[in-house]
Amino acid sequence: MTGTYKLHLITSTAQLDPKTRRSNPKVSILCPSERGKQLMKRVLLKKSFETPEEAEREGVAFAQKWIDDGKPDLPQP
């Protein structure tokens, strides 16, 4: 699932956990150029879902909230 939100390119995919057979959202966010630099953030959310579609939707919702919250630092893996 790919789309834009407030000039940010969001890509949300589902990563299947073979042990649990559940899907985790994997999100990439390309931020608009700031002072000539583009910023890419990637995050794999620990919350899992029954279906890949649910995981992808949650990834998009997470990205939109992160943007709305002013792009705070994300936890390091």
LONUNU-665754 format. One record per atom (N, C-alpha, C, O, CB): residue in three letters; residue number from 0; x negated, y negated, z negated; atom name. Coordinates in nm, 4 decimals. Atoms other than C-alpha are relative to their C-alpha. Last residue first. Glycine has a CB too. Layout:
BEGIN
ALA, NUM, X, Y, Z, CA;
...
END
This chain:
BEGIN
PRO, 76, -0.0217, -0.1448, 0.0131, N;
PRO, 76, -1.5728, 0.1384, -1.6566, CA;
PRO, 76, -0.1036, 0.0655, -0.0890, C;
PRO, 76, -0.0992, 0.1867, -0.1100, O;
PRO, 76, -0.0018, 0.0660, 0.1365, CB;
GLN, 75, 0.0949, -0.0755, -0.0814, N;
GLN, 75, -1.6005, -0.2343, -1.7302, CA;
GLN, 75, 0.0233, 0.1486, -0.0206, C;
GLN, 75, 0.0563, 0.1919, -0.1310, O;
GLN, 75, -0.1460, -0.0377, -0.0350, CB;
PRO, 74, 0.0903, -0.0887, 0.0731, N;
PRO, 74, -1.2923, -0.4064, -1.8669, CA;
PRO, 74, -0.0903, 0.0757, 0.0958, C;
PRO, 74, -0.0481, 0.1143, 0.2048, O;
PRO, 74, 0.0794, 0.0984, -0.0864, CB;
LEU, 73, -0.0527, -0.1357, 0.0084, N;
LEU, 73, -1.1555, -0.6816, -1.6430, CA;
LEU, 73, -0.0967, 0.0868, -0.0771, C;
LEU, 73, -0.2176, 0.0644, -0.0706, O;
LEU, 73, 0.0255, 0.0585, 0.1400, CB;
ASP, 72, 0.0974, -0.1078, -0.0176, N;
ASP, 72, -1.2393, -1.0448, -1.7035, CA;
ASP, 72, 0.0690, 0.1344, -0.0166, C;
ASP, 72, 0.1536, 0.1525, -0.1042, O;
ASP, 72, -0.1168, -0.0137, -0.1006, CB;
PRO, 71, 0.0916, -0.0224, 0.1124, N;
PRO, 71, -0.9364, -1.2717, -1.6750, CA;
PRO, 71, -0.0966, 0.1143, 0.0293, C;
PRO, 71, -0.0727, 0.1959, 0.1183, O;
PRO, 71, 0.0789, 0.0299, -0.1280, CB;
LYS, 70, 0.1106, -0.0904, -0.0331, N;
LYS, 70, -0.7953, -1.3551, -1.3306, CA;
LYS, 70, -0.0992, 0.0172, -0.1154, C;
LYS, 70, -0.2185, -0.0087, -0.0994, O;
LYS, 70, -0.0733, -0.0514, 0.1225, CB;
GLY, 69, 0.1217, 0.0790, -0.0174, N;
GLY, 69, -0.5758, -1.6546, -1.4269, CA;
GLY, 69, -0.1254, 0.0831, 0.0240, C;
GLY, 69, -0.2366, 0.0331, 0.0071, O;
GLY, 69, -0.0207, -0.0853, -0.1197, CB;
ASP, 68, 0.0616, 0.0267, 0.1298, N;
ASP, 68, -0.2837, -1.4613, -1.5779, CA;
ASP, 68, -0.1330, -0.0759, 0.0118, C;
ASP, 68, -0.2003, -0.0989, -0.0886, O;
ASP, 68, -0.0224, 0.1307, -0.0737, CB;
ASP, 67, -0.0821, 0.0985, 0.0711, N;
ASP, 67, -0.0899, -1.4879, -1.2501, CA;
ASP, 67, -0.0607, -0.0395, -0.1345, C;
ASP, 67, -0.0428, -0.1525, -0.1801, O;
ASP, 67, 0.1402, 0.0547, -0.0214, CB;
ILE, 66, 0.0138, 0.1280, -0.0717, N;
ILE, 66, -0.3729, -1.3080, -1.0656, CA;
ILE, 66, 0.0760, -0.1093, -0.0749, C;
ILE, 66, 0.0222, -0.2177, -0.0976, O;
ILE, 66, 0.0525, 0.0122, 0.1467, CB;
TRP, 65, 0.1383, 0.0425, 0.0210, N;
TRP, 65, -0.3868, -1.0282, -1.3251, CA;
TRP, 65, -0.0231, -0.1356, 0.0667, C;
TRP, 65, -0.0862, -0.2238, 0.0085, O;
TRP, 65, -0.0991, 0.1057, 0.0557, CB;
LYS, 64, 0.0070, 0.0543, 0.1358, N;
LYS, 64, -0.0045, -1.0038, -1.3181, CA;
LYS, 64, -0.1399, -0.0530, -0.0296, C;
LYS, 64, -0.1537, -0.1582, -0.0919, O;
LYS, 64, 0.0391, 0.1074, -0.1034, CB;
GLN, 63, -0.0732, 0.1268, 0.0018, N;
GLN, 63, -0.0101, -0.9642, -0.9394, CA;
GLN, 63, -0.0042, -0.0649, -0.1381, C;
GLN, 63, -0.0225, -0.1861, -0.1492, O;
GLN, 63, 0.1453, 0.0219, 0.0427, CB;
ALA, 62, 0.0787, 0.1014, -0.0704, N;
ALA, 62, -0.2828, -0.7002, -0.9586, CA;
ALA, 62, 0.0693, -0.1356, -0.0031, C;
ALA, 62, 0.0050, -0.2378, -0.0273, O;
ALA, 62, -0.0247, 0.0429, 0.1449, CB;
PHE, 61, 0.1163, 0.0339, 0.0820, N;
PHE, 61, -0.1000, -0.4964, -1.2249, CA;
PHE, 61, -0.0797, -0.1131, 0.0656, C;
PHE, 61, -0.1184, -0.2087, -0.0015, O;
PHE, 61, -0.0900, 0.1245, -0.0210, CB;
ALA, 60, -0.0506, 0.0802, 0.1121, N;
ALA, 60, 0.2267, -0.5094, -1.0260, CA;
ALA, 60, -0.1152, -0.0434, -0.0907, C;
ALA, 60, -0.1181, -0.1576, -0.1366, O;
ALA, 60, 0.1052, 0.0799, -0.0814, CB;
VAL, 59, -0.0340, 0.1325, -0.0537, N;
VAL, 59, 0.0417, -0.3891, -0.7144, CA;
VAL, 59, 0.0480, -0.0911, -0.1125, C;
VAL, 59, 0.0068, -0.2069, -0.1202, O;
VAL, 59, 0.1087, 0.0113, 0.1103, CB;
GLY, 58, 0.1253, 0.0671, -0.0347, N;
GLY, 58, -0.1165, -0.1015, -0.9066, CA;
GLY, 58, 0.0240, -0.1398, 0.0530, C;
GLY, 58, -0.0476, -0.2332, 0.0169, O;
GLY, 58, -0.0766, 0.0810, 0.1025, CB;
GLU, 57, 0.0564, 0.0498, 0.1261, N;
GLU, 57, 0.2202, -0.0107, -1.0616, CA;
GLU, 57, -0.1321, -0.0730, 0.0251, C;
GLU, 57, -0.1615, -0.1727, -0.0409, O;
GLU, 57, -0.0216, 0.1166, -0.0996, CB;
ARG, 56, -0.0809, 0.1163, 0.0425, N;
ARG, 56, 0.3707, 0.0149, -0.7124, CA;
ARG, 56, -0.0551, -0.0603, -0.1289, C;
ARG, 56, -0.0620, -0.1825, -0.1423, O;
ARG, 56, 0.1482, 0.0409, -0.0202, CB;
GLU, 55, 0.0319, 0.1124, -0.0885, N;
GLU, 55, 0.0841, 0.2410, -0.5990, CA;
GLU, 55, 0.0779, -0.1253, -0.0401, C;
GLU, 55, 0.0218, -0.2348, -0.0427, O;
GLU, 55, 0.0305, 0.0367, 0.1462, CB;
ALA, 54, 0.1341, 0.0481, 0.0330, N;
ALA, 54, 0.1216, 0.4692, -0.9012, CA;
ALA, 54, -0.0373, -0.1211, 0.0853, C;
ALA, 54, -0.0941, -0.2178, 0.0347, O;
ALA, 54, -0.1031, 0.1119, 0.0193, CB;
GLU, 53, -0.0095, 0.0713, 0.1285, N;
GLU, 53, 0.4974, 0.5007, -0.8503, CA;
GLU, 53, -0.1353, -0.0598, -0.0377, C;
GLU, 53, -0.1425, -0.1736, -0.0842, O;
GLU, 53, 0.0494, 0.0953, -0.1121, CB;
GLU, 52, -0.0705, 0.1259, -0.0253, N;
GLU, 52, 0.4427, 0.5879, -0.4836, CA;
GLU, 52, 0.0139, -0.0821, -0.1277, C;
GLU, 52, -0.0036, -0.2039, -0.1257, O;
GLU, 52, 0.1382, 0.0274, 0.0598, CB;
PRO, 51, 0.0931, 0.0996, -0.0523, N;
PRO, 51, 0.1790, 0.8491, -0.5725, CA;
PRO, 51, 0.0666, -0.1363, 0.0223, C;
PRO, 51, 0.0039, -0.2403, 0.0023, O;
PRO, 51, -0.0604, 0.0496, 0.1302, CB;
THR, 50, 0.0120, 0.0056, -0.1452, N;
THR, 50, 0.4364, 1.0325, -0.7852, CA;
THR, 50, -0.1047, -0.1042, 0.0423, C;
THR, 50, -0.1304, -0.2003, -0.0302, O;
THR, 50, 0.1365, -0.0324, 0.0636, CB;
GLU, 49, -0.0441, -0.1249, -0.0640, N;
GLU, 49, 0.4504, 1.1548, -1.1452, CA;
GLU, 49, -0.0256, -0.0012, 0.1505, C;
GLU, 49, -0.0659, 0.1000, 0.2078, O;
GLU, 49, 0.1489, 0.0233, -0.0267, CB;
PHE, 48, -0.1389, -0.0035, -0.0446, N;
PHE, 48, 0.2509, 0.8631, -1.2813, CA;
PHE, 48, 0.0291, 0.1309, 0.0707, C;
PHE, 48, -0.0610, 0.1970, 0.1223, O;
PHE, 48, 0.0305, -0.1184, 0.0923, CB;
SER, 47, -0.0300, -0.0902, -0.1108, N;
SER, 47, -0.0733, 0.8102, -1.4723, CA;
SER, 47, 0.1505, 0.0077, 0.0247, C;
SER, 47, 0.2315, -0.0228, -0.0628, O;
SER, 47, -0.0562, 0.1398, -0.0282, CB;
LYS, 46, -0.1383, -0.0454, 0.0098, N;
LYS, 46, -0.2011, 0.5186, -1.6825, CA;
LYS, 46, 0.0311, 0.0882, 0.1214, C;
LYS, 46, -0.0051, 0.0536, 0.2339, O;
LYS, 46, 0.0989, -0.1215, -0.0083, CB;
LYS, 45, -0.0032, -0.1280, 0.0702, N;
LYS, 45, -0.5801, 0.5000, -1.6774, CA;
LYS, 45, 0.1411, 0.0565, -0.0122, C;
LYS, 45, 0.1580, 0.1759, -0.0369, O;
LYS, 45, -0.0603, -0.0152, -0.1375, CB;
LEU, 44, -0.0792, 0.0055, 0.1219, N;
LEU, 44, -0.5915, 0.2273, -1.4142, CA;
LEU, 44, 0.0107, 0.1394, -0.0616, C;
LEU, 44, 0.0211, 0.2392, 0.0096, O;
LEU, 44, 0.1401, -0.0577, 0.0287, CB;
LEU, 43, -0.0768, -0.1240, 0.0044, N;
LEU, 43, -0.8754, 0.2408, -1.1663, CA;
LEU, 43, 0.0735, 0.0003, -0.1333, C;
LEU, 43, 0.0120, 0.0079, -0.2396, O;
LEU, 43, -0.0925, 0.1282, 0.0166, CB;
VAL, 42, -0.0328, -0.0579, 0.1300, N;
VAL, 42, -1.0001, -0.1123, -1.1027, CA;
VAL, 42, 0.0805, 0.1290, 0.0210, C;
VAL, 42, 0.1684, 0.1364, 0.1069, O;
VAL, 42, 0.0800, -0.1018, -0.0878, CB;
ARG, 41, -0.0574, -0.1343, -0.0115, N;
ARG, 41, -1.1710, -0.2931, -0.8194, CA;
ARG, 41, 0.0256, 0.0540, -0.1398, C;
ARG, 41, -0.0537, 0.0339, -0.2318, O;
ARG, 41, -0.0942, 0.0955, 0.0801, CB;
LYS, 40, -0.0148, -0.0693, 0.1276, N;
LYS, 40, -1.2400, -0.6644, -0.7910, CA;
LYS, 40, 0.0633, 0.1353, 0.0268, C;
LYS, 40, 0.1567, 0.1470, 0.1062, O;
LYS, 40, 0.0856, -0.0831, -0.1008, CB;
MET, 39, -0.0771, -0.1238, -0.0082, N;
MET, 39, -1.3736, -0.8273, -0.4763, CA;
MET, 39, 0.0010, 0.0642, -0.1375, C;
MET, 39, -0.1044, 0.0864, -0.1971, O;
MET, 39, -0.0589, 0.0975, 0.1071, CB;
LEU, 38, 0.0120, -0.0861, 0.1161, N;
LEU, 38, -1.4834, -1.1919, -0.4841, CA;
LEU, 38, 0.0897, 0.1214, 0.0187, C;
LEU, 38, 0.2080, 0.1078, 0.0499, O;
LEU, 38, 0.0362, -0.0761, -0.1296, CB;
GLN, 37, -0.1208, -0.0766, 0.0247, N;
GLN, 37, -1.5466, -1.3992, -0.1754, CA;
GLN, 37, -0.0265, 0.0954, -0.1150, C;
GLN, 37, -0.1382, 0.1442, -0.1320, O;
GLN, 37, 0.0453, 0.0766, 0.1271, CB;
LYS, 36, 0.0161, -0.1407, 0.0378, N;
LYS, 36, -1.8162, -1.6619, -0.1878, CA;
LYS, 36, 0.1369, 0.0649, -0.0162, C;
LYS, 36, 0.2284, 0.0072, -0.0749, O;
LYS, 36, -0.0822, 0.0131, -0.1311, CB;
GLY, 35, 0.0663, -0.0771, -0.1039, N;
GLY, 35, -1.8320, -1.9967, -0.0056, CA;
GLY, 35, -0.0189, 0.1473, -0.0315, C;
GLY, 35, -0.0801, 0.2191, 0.0475, O;
GLY, 35, -0.1307, -0.0595, 0.0276, CB;
ARG, 34, 0.1348, 0.0520, -0.0240, N;
ARG, 34, -1.7572, -2.2071, -0.3136, CA;
ARG, 34, -0.0777, 0.0877, 0.0981, C;
ARG, 34, -0.1965, 0.1138, 0.0790, O;
ARG, 34, -0.0764, -0.0108, -0.1319, CB;
GLU, 33, 0.0251, 0.1077, 0.0961, N;
GLU, 33, -1.4581, -1.9863, -0.3906, CA;
GLU, 33, -0.1453, -0.0432, 0.0157, C;
GLU, 33, -0.2375, 0.0356, -0.0057, O;
GLU, 33, 0.0302, 0.0459, -0.1478, CB;
SER, 32, 0.1354, 0.0530, 0.0087, N;
SER, 32, -1.3329, -1.7737, -0.1028, CA;
SER, 32, -0.0068, -0.1160, -0.0991, C;
SER, 32, 0.0702, -0.2116, -0.0911, O;
SER, 32, -0.0484, -0.0453, 0.1379, CB;
PRO, 31, 0.0378, 0.1018, -0.0984, N;
PRO, 31, -0.9971, -1.6182, -0.1709, CA;
PRO, 31, -0.1413, -0.0517, -0.0261, C;
PRO, 31, -0.1927, -0.0444, -0.1377, O;
PRO, 31, 0.1000, -0.1165, -0.0024, CB;
CYS, 30, -0.0389, 0.1355, 0.0382, N;
CYS, 30, -0.9885, -1.3068, -0.3905, CA;
CYS, 30, -0.0437, -0.0985, 0.1079, C;
CYS, 30, -0.1419, -0.0744, 0.1781, O;
CYS, 30, -0.0614, -0.0384, -0.1369, CB;
LEU, 29, 0.0931, 0.0913, -0.0651, N;
LEU, 29, -0.9991, -0.9537, -0.2519, CA;
LEU, 29, 0.0508, -0.1409, -0.0249, C;
LEU, 29, 0.1578, -0.1794, 0.0222, O;
LEU, 29, -0.0135, 0.0300, 0.1540, CB;
ILE, 28, -0.0539, 0.1350, -0.0179, N;
ILE, 28, -0.8232, -0.7239, -0.4976, CA;
ILE, 28, -0.1095, -0.0868, 0.0613, C;
ILE, 28, -0.2154, -0.1062, 0.0017, O;
ILE, 28, 0.0507, -0.0605, -0.1365, CB;
SER, 27, 0.1040, 0.0921, -0.0462, N;
SER, 27, -0.8788, -0.3475, -0.4946, CA;
SER, 27, 0.0660, -0.1346, 0.0266, C;
SER, 27, 0.1722, -0.1418, 0.0884, O;
SER, 27, -0.0728, 0.0542, 0.1289, CB;
VAL, 26, -0.0321, 0.1307, -0.0573, N;
VAL, 26, -0.6544, -0.1201, -0.7011, CA;
VAL, 26, -0.1264, -0.0736, 0.0424, C;
VAL, 26, -0.2264, -0.0745, -0.0294, O;
VAL, 26, 0.0790, -0.0846, -0.1004, CB;
LYS, 25, 0.1338, 0.0501, -0.0302, N;
LYS, 25, -0.6593, 0.2509, -0.7864, CA;
LYS, 25, 0.0213, -0.1276, 0.0813, C;
LYS, 25, 0.0800, -0.1243, 0.1894, O;
LYS, 25, -0.0888, 0.1076, 0.0789, CB;
PRO, 24, 0.0168, 0.1101, -0.0942, N;
PRO, 24, -0.3341, 0.3592, -0.9515, CA;
PRO, 24, -0.1479, -0.0398, 0.0129, C;
PRO, 24, -0.2188, -0.0530, -0.0868, O;
PRO, 24, 0.0839, -0.1209, -0.0443, CB;
ASN, 23, 0.0444, 0.1222, 0.0657, N;
ASN, 23, -0.3457, 0.7024, -1.1186, CA;
ASN, 23, -0.0146, -0.1094, 0.1049, C;
ASN, 23, -0.0642, -0.0833, 0.2145, O;
ASN, 23, -0.1340, 0.0225, -0.0762, CB;
SER, 22, 0.0717, 0.1010, -0.0771, N;
SER, 22, -0.1476, 0.9977, -0.9872, CA;
SER, 22, -0.0321, -0.1223, -0.0843, C;
SER, 22, 0.0500, -0.1690, -0.1634, O;
SER, 22, 0.0813, -0.0410, 0.1216, CB;
ARG, 21, -0.0630, 0.1317, 0.0083, N;
ARG, 21, -0.0434, 1.3131, -1.1717, CA;
ARG, 21, -0.0893, -0.1007, 0.0720, C;
ARG, 21, -0.2075, -0.0749, 0.0945, O;
ARG, 21, 0.0241, -0.0425, -0.1490, CB;
ARG, 20, -0.0846, 0.0147, -0.1187, N;
ARG, 20, -0.1362, 1.6729, -1.0865, CA;
ARG, 20, 0.0824, -0.1290, -0.0058, C;
ARG, 20, 0.1904, -0.1379, 0.0528, O;
ARG, 20, 0.0933, 0.1214, 0.0139, CB;
THR, 19, -0.1361, 0.0301, 0.0457, N;
THR, 19, -0.2719, 1.7037, -1.4444, CA;
THR, 19, 0.1006, -0.0056, 0.1146, C;
THR, 19, 0.2214, -0.0005, 0.0913, O;
THR, 19, 0.0013, -0.1316, -0.0747, CB;
LYS, 18, -0.0335, -0.0751, 0.1218, N;
LYS, 18, -0.6001, 1.8776, -1.3638, CA;
LYS, 18, 0.1457, -0.0202, -0.0404, C;
LYS, 18, 0.2145, 0.0754, -0.0761, O;
LYS, 18, -0.0918, -0.0419, -0.1149, CB;
PRO, 17, -0.0286, -0.1403, -0.0305, N;
PRO, 17, -0.6307, 1.7624, -1.0022, CA;
PRO, 17, 0.0389, 0.0832, -0.1226, C;
PRO, 17, 0.1064, 0.1853, -0.1095, O;
PRO, 17, -0.1198, 0.0621, 0.0655, CB;
ASP, 16, 0.0805, -0.0728, 0.0977, N;
ASP, 16, -0.5921, 1.3949, -1.0987, CA;
ASP, 16, 0.0313, 0.1483, 0.0195, C;
ASP, 16, 0.1435, 0.1915, -0.0071, O;
ASP, 16, 0.0300, -0.0476, -0.1489, CB;
LEU, 15, -0.0574, -0.1173, 0.0647, N;
LEU, 15, -0.4573, 1.2347, -0.7831, CA;
LEU, 15, -0.1003, 0.0631, -0.0966, C;
LEU, 15, -0.2155, 0.0885, -0.0613, O;
LEU, 15, 0.0446, 0.1027, 0.1051, CB;
GLN, 14, 0.1048, -0.1007, 0.0130, N;
GLN, 14, -0.5759, 0.8845, -0.6983, CA;
GLN, 14, 0.0567, 0.1158, -0.0812, C;
GLN, 14, 0.0954, 0.0987, -0.1968, O;
GLN, 14, -0.1290, -0.0593, -0.0673, CB;
ALA, 13, -0.0189, -0.0942, 0.1104, N;
ALA, 13, -0.2982, 0.6596, -0.5740, CA;
ALA, 13, -0.1129, 0.1021, 0.0031, C;
ALA, 13, -0.1440, 0.1590, 0.1078, O;
ALA, 13, 0.1393, 0.0705, 0.0089, CB;
THR, 12, -0.0116, -0.1386, -0.0420, N;
THR, 12, -0.3716, 0.3551, -0.3627, CA;
THR, 12, 0.0187, 0.0865, -0.1242, C;
THR, 12, 0.0008, 0.0409, -0.2371, O;
THR, 12, -0.1249, 0.0449, 0.0817, CB;
SER, 11, -0.0273, -0.0916, 0.1100, N;
SER, 11, -0.3228, -0.0169, -0.4126, CA;
SER, 11, 0.0187, 0.1398, 0.0578, C;
SER, 11, 0.1027, 0.1617, 0.1451, O;
SER, 11, 0.1259, -0.0447, -0.0813, CB;
THR, 10, -0.0143, -0.1356, -0.0502, N;
THR, 10, -0.4753, -0.2746, -0.1805, CA;
THR, 10, 0.0162, 0.0921, -0.1200, C;
THR, 10, -0.0691, 0.0956, -0.2086, O;
THR, 10, -0.1222, 0.0420, 0.0882, CB;
ILE, 9, -0.0108, -0.1074, 0.0985, N;
ILE, 9, -0.4227, -0.6392, -0.2688, CA;
ILE, 9, 0.0168, 0.1322, 0.0734, C;
ILE, 9, 0.1034, 0.1461, 0.1597, O;
ILE, 9, 0.1190, -0.0248, -0.0978, CB;
LEU, 8, -0.0318, -0.1252, -0.0681, N;
LEU, 8, -0.5402, -0.9284, -0.0499, CA;
LEU, 8, -0.0044, 0.1119, -0.1039, C;
LEU, 8, -0.1073, 0.1340, -0.1678, O;
LEU, 8, -0.0997, 0.0281, 0.1188, CB;
HIS, 7, 0.0855, -0.1120, 0.0381, N;
HIS, 7, -0.5232, -1.2536, -0.2479, CA;
HIS, 7, 0.0456, 0.1240, 0.0769, C;
HIS, 7, 0.1655, 0.1499, 0.0876, O;
HIS, 7, 0.0045, 0.0249, -0.1549, CB;
LEU, 6, 0.1231, 0.0018, -0.0803, N;
LEU, 6, -0.3751, -1.5708, -0.0911, CA;
LEU, 6, -0.1010, 0.1098, -0.0373, C;
LEU, 6, -0.2149, 0.1059, 0.0095, O;
LEU, 6, -0.0663, -0.1344, -0.0140, CB;
LYS, 5, 0.0695, 0.1246, 0.0334, N;
LYS, 5, -0.1048, -1.5976, -0.3615, CA;
LYS, 5, -0.1404, -0.0022, 0.0613, C;
LYS, 5, -0.2389, -0.0311, -0.0067, O;
LYS, 5, -0.0086, -0.0173, -0.1531, CB;
TYR, 4, -0.0699, 0.0678, 0.1089, N;
TYR, 4, -0.0086, -1.2331, -0.3066, CA;
TYR, 4, -0.0840, -0.1206, -0.0389, C;
TYR, 4, -0.1979, -0.1065, -0.0834, O;
TYR, 4, 0.0239, 0.0959, -0.1232, CB;
THR, 3, 0.0618, 0.1207, 0.0534, N;
THR, 3, -0.1038, -1.0389, 0.0035, CA;
THR, 3, 0.0911, -0.0595, -0.1075, C;
THR, 3, 0.2134, -0.0454, -0.1051, O;
THR, 3, -0.0272, -0.1034, 0.1134, CB;
GLY, 2, -0.0754, 0.1226, -0.0200, N;
GLY, 2, -0.0241, -0.6827, 0.0952, CA;
GLY, 2, -0.0755, -0.1183, -0.0557, C;
GLY, 2, -0.1834, -0.1036, -0.1132, O;
GLY, 2, 0.1374, 0.0099, -0.0644, CB;
THR, 1, 0.0823, 0.1201, -0.0131, N;
THR, 1, -0.1547, -0.3285, 0.1126, CA;
THR, 1, 0.0909, -0.1199, 0.0236, C;
THR, 1, 0.1906, -0.1109, 0.0954, O;
THR, 1, -0.1032, 0.0150, 0.1157, CB;
MET, 0, -0.0856, 0.1159, 0.0000, N;
MET, 0, 0.0000, 0.0000, 0.0000, CA;
MET, 0, -0.0906, -0.1227, 0.0000, C;
MET, 0, -0.1748, -0.1389, -0.0883, O;
MET, 0, 0.0976, 0.0005, -0.1224, CB;
END
